[in-house]
Amino acid sequence: MTGTTAGRRPRTDAARNRTHILDVAERYFTEHGVTGSLDALAKQAGVGPGTLYRHFPTRDALLAALLAARDEELITRRDAIRTGGTDPAVALDGWLAALGTWATAFDGLPDPLRAAVTEQSSPLALTCQGYVTTTEEFLTAAQDAGRARSDVRGRDLFLAVLAISWVRGAAMADASSPAGLGSLLRTGWSTTA
């Protein structure tokens, strides 16, 4: 029995450490942004850097795990937009707004998301690709209804949302900057704007 307990204990401790690190990382990145020191995060979590890196070998792996916890909210919003029966252009605009909220979960988040779009080895790549595909679905419906330009791509809209999300933290931006850029983006894809 002692051998069985000893065999299970590291897994229980590992799961507890992982959950604790994620809880601390959520608060830490909210306070310091995604470029904050991972060593400082480990210290705040009361674990060594080795423990942190065993669970999350890279910053992107940690961010992917944190965003996975937020995916449910975004998926719920996506499903509500899909079943809302609204005009396809309104649905696309609603999806892009939801995506923008998701992309601003932490200061600096748009940068690693943007990089992950082209780096297939990033743990964030699969998350980004899934949301590019969803954006493409909303865009195609709007295009089929004649409400979005045919030369616009879902990938470009996803990247534009990340750019607008990045602007929220830019030194030259003010409170009206994201809305103004969102309006410009809408003008760029809509056939009626």
KOLPAKE-436887 format. One line per field, with one value per residue (C-alpha): x, y, z. Coordinates in Angstrom, 3 decimals. Example, Ala and Ser with C-alpha at 12.3 -4.5 7.8 and 13.67 -1.06 7.14 Angstrom:
// residues 2
x <- 12.300 / 13.670
y <- -4.500 / -1.060
z <- 7.800 / 7.140
***
This chain:
// residues 193
x <- 0.000 / 2.863 / 4.225 / 0.836 / 0.500 / 4.045 / 3.350 / 0.276 / 1.564 / 3.733 / 0.815 / -1.472 / 1.211 / 1.925 / -1.758 / -2.025 / 1.150 / -0.112 / -3.467 / -1.761 / 0.682 / -2.225 / -4.089 / -1.022 / -0.214 / -3.746 / -3.253 / 0.378 / -0.267 / -3.300 / -1.054 / 2.206 / 1.178 / 2.361 / 5.967 / 6.377 / 9.255 / 8.482 / 11.046 / 9.184 / 5.930 / 7.429 / 8.629 / 5.196 / 3.683 / 6.119 / 7.692 / 11.094 / 11.611 / 12.208 / 8.740 / 7.199 / 9.063 / 8.245 / 4.551 / 4.867 / 8.089 / 7.521 / 5.650 / 3.360 / 2.521 / 1.512 / -0.528 / -2.220 / -3.286 / -4.597 / -6.519 / -7.985 / -9.743 / -11.217 / -12.210 / -15.522 / -16.728 / -15.730 / -17.314 / -20.533 / -20.559 / -19.833 / -22.725 / -25.099 / -24.149 / -24.616 / -28.066 / -29.173 / -30.565 / -29.084 / -27.964 / -24.635 / -22.826 / -24.098 / -23.042 / -19.537 / -19.247 / -20.392 / -17.858 / -15.025 / -16.014 / -16.036 / -12.659 / -11.301 / -12.407 / -10.745 / -7.497 / -7.239 / -7.357 / -3.820 / -1.725 / 0.606 / -1.350 / -1.875 / 1.882 / 2.287 / -1.059 / 0.034 / 3.337 / 1.502 / -0.493 / 2.696 / 4.611 / 3.031 / 5.277 / 3.762 / 1.273 / -0.910 / -1.006 / -3.861 / -5.947 / -5.339 / -6.070 / -9.369 / -10.434 / -9.224 / -11.439 / -14.419 / -13.799 / -13.720 / -17.100 / -18.735 / -17.083 / -18.192 / -21.805 / -21.616 / -19.991 / -22.633 / -25.317 / -23.570 / -22.810 / -19.007 / -16.480 / -15.366 / -11.656 / -11.490 / -10.009 / -10.777 / -7.087 / -6.754 / -9.744 / -8.267 / -4.965 / -6.808 / -8.624 / -5.250 / -3.906 / -6.846 / -6.372 / -2.721 / -3.689 / -5.599 / -2.231 / -0.335 / 0.974 / -0.579 / -4.021 / -6.871 / -10.240 / -11.783 / -8.977 / -10.268 / -13.803 / -12.456 / -10.259 / -13.120 / -15.209 / -12.406 / -12.142 / -15.899 / -15.679 / -12.924 / -14.853 / -18.472 / -20.196 / -22.612 / -20.521
y <- 0.000 / 2.372 / 1.816 / 2.666 / 5.851 / 6.870 / 6.235 / 8.485 / 11.350 / 13.036 / 13.099 / 14.657 / 17.189 / 17.857 / 18.499 / 20.757 / 22.641 / 23.067 / 24.449 / 26.743 / 28.037 / 28.788 / 30.664 / 32.745 / 33.282 / 34.588 / 37.247 / 37.902 / 38.439 / 40.585 / 42.798 / 42.687 / 41.701 / 38.668 / 39.844 / 39.725 / 37.656 / 33.944 / 33.573 / 36.232 / 34.419 / 31.144 / 32.913 / 34.432 / 30.953 / 29.582 / 27.124 / 26.950 / 27.896 / 24.205 / 23.311 / 26.068 / 24.961 / 21.287 / 22.165 / 24.922 / 24.640 / 28.004 / 31.245 / 30.294 / 26.978 / 28.849 / 31.360 / 28.544 / 26.908 / 30.215 / 30.943 / 27.430 / 28.318 / 31.399 / 29.508 / 28.376 / 31.977 / 32.777 / 29.573 / 30.428 / 33.851 / 32.254 / 29.823 / 32.592 / 34.622 / 31.591 / 30.760 / 34.391 / 34.430 / 37.845 / 39.300 / 37.645 / 41.008 / 41.712 / 38.203 / 38.726 / 42.073 / 40.464 / 37.663 / 40.120 / 42.091 / 38.895 / 37.923 / 41.373 / 41.006 / 37.580 / 38.935 / 41.624 / 39.241 / 40.324 / 43.313 / 42.326 / 39.200 / 40.176 / 39.889 / 36.174 / 35.421 / 37.207 / 35.315 / 32.008 / 32.494 / 31.816 / 29.599 / 26.172 / 24.965 / 27.431 / 25.955 / 28.961 / 28.049 / 25.564 / 28.030 / 30.767 / 28.490 / 27.455 / 31.064 / 31.946 / 29.110 / 30.403 / 33.904 / 32.457 / 30.761 / 34.026 / 35.875 / 33.304 / 33.593 / 37.381 / 37.067 / 34.580 / 37.073 / 39.838 / 41.673 / 41.317 / 41.896 / 38.770 / 39.653 / 39.687 / 36.671 / 35.388 / 35.257 / 38.960 / 39.825 / 37.791 / 39.653 / 42.985 / 42.187 / 41.435 / 44.750 / 46.648 / 44.766 / 45.771 / 49.428 / 49.397 / 49.294 / 51.634 / 54.857 / 57.073 / 55.446 / 57.018 / 55.653 / 56.150 / 54.486 / 50.874 / 51.891 / 54.097 / 51.318 / 48.839 / 51.154 / 51.343 / 47.564 / 47.240 / 49.689 / 47.522 / 44.257 / 45.384 / 45.961 / 48.440 / 50.407
z <- 0.000 / 0.749 / -2.765 / -4.294 / -2.250 / -3.056 / -6.755 / -6.762 / -4.631 / -7.272 / -9.707 / -7.106 / -6.165 / -9.830 / -10.573 / -7.526 / -8.538 / -12.097 / -10.923 / -8.425 / -11.053 / -13.405 / -10.664 / -9.839 / -13.542 / -14.155 / -11.475 / -12.390 / -16.113 / -15.301 / -13.192 / -15.205 / -18.730 / -20.646 / -20.815 / -17.031 / -15.674 / -15.472 / -12.688 / -10.692 / -11.425 / -10.133 / -6.997 / -6.426 / -6.848 / -4.275 / -6.705 / -8.300 / -11.954 / -12.725 / -11.458 / -13.550 / -16.689 / -16.100 / -16.317 / -18.904 / -20.937 / -22.648 / -22.064 / -24.965 / -23.277 / -20.126 / -22.135 / -24.079 / -20.803 / -19.435 / -22.632 / -22.689 / -19.456 / -21.213 / -24.358 / -22.877 / -22.575 / -26.156 / -27.458 / -25.608 / -27.264 / -30.655 / -30.255 / -29.161 / -32.236 / -34.502 / -33.142 / -32.842 / -36.365 / -37.025 / -40.310 / -41.317 / -41.281 / -37.759 / -36.741 / -38.175 / -36.411 / -33.134 / -33.518 / -34.195 / -31.073 / -28.974 / -30.390 / -29.537 / -25.928 / -25.734 / -27.223 / -24.548 / -21.595 / -20.672 / -21.636 / -24.471 / -25.445 / -29.093 / -29.809 / -29.006 / -30.664 / -33.832 / -33.830 / -33.306 / -36.506 / -38.490 / -36.029 / -36.171 / -33.328 / -30.844 / -28.361 / -29.225 / -32.945 / -32.642 / -30.626 / -33.181 / -36.134 / -34.588 / -34.225 / -37.722 / -39.000 / -36.996 / -38.327 / -41.837 / -41.229 / -40.132 / -43.008 / -45.611 / -44.416 / -44.746 / -48.179 / -49.349 / -48.283 / -50.203 / -46.948 / -46.984 / -49.716 / -51.535 / -51.396 / -47.575 / -45.759 / -42.267 / -41.406 / -42.232 / -40.046 / -37.175 / -37.517 / -37.717 / -34.460 / -32.841 / -34.150 / -32.685 / -29.405 / -29.421 / -29.891 / -26.599 / -24.821 / -27.156 / -25.658 / -28.351 / -28.097 / -26.183 / -25.089 / -28.529 / -30.510 / -30.405 / -31.430 / -34.228 / -35.558 / -35.225 / -37.395 / -39.958 / -39.964 / -40.501 / -43.408 / -44.871 / -44.948 / -45.279 / -48.605 / -47.006 / -44.498
***
